[in-house]
């Protein structure tokens, strides 16, 4: 079994967790116990992330937003602000000529 903490701040889908916990007779119960123990955080139904206190990394709001909302203008704008970019280079890259 691969350690859940090895995924760091990357959100994991329920199916991925089921594969990781396949050695358990009741993997869904193990997911519930990991949430109760504070080792796993439920972002929404079917999407989880390892607790930052357990894996030593900080959660990335941008990465979580991208998984929750999908690629969006908000995500791109947030990243361009984070990198002190106006975003024109990002949007020009996707413009068809």
Residue, then its C-alpha position, 0 to 999 in steps of 0.5 A: x500500500x502506498x502511503x496517503x501522505x506521499x501525495x502531499x497537497x494533491x487532492x485525491x479522488x475516492x477511487x484512488x483512495x479505494x485503490x490505495x486501501x485495497x488491502x483493507x476489508x472495508x476501505x470506506x470505513x478506513x477513509x472515515x477513520x482517517x478523516x476522524x483521525x485528522x489524517x485526511x480532509x474531505x474537500x467535497x464528496x469523493x475528493x480528499x487531501x492528506x492533512x498538512x500536519x501529517x505530511x509536512x506540506x502546506x495546502x495549496x488553495x490554487x491547486x484545491x480550487x482547480x480540482x474543485x472548480x476545474x480550470x477556470x478564469x479564477x484559477x488563471x487570474x489567481x496564479x497570474x497574480x501570485x506570479x505578479x503577471x498581468x495574465x496577458x501572456x497566459x491569455x495570448x498563448x491560448x489565442x488562435x491566430 
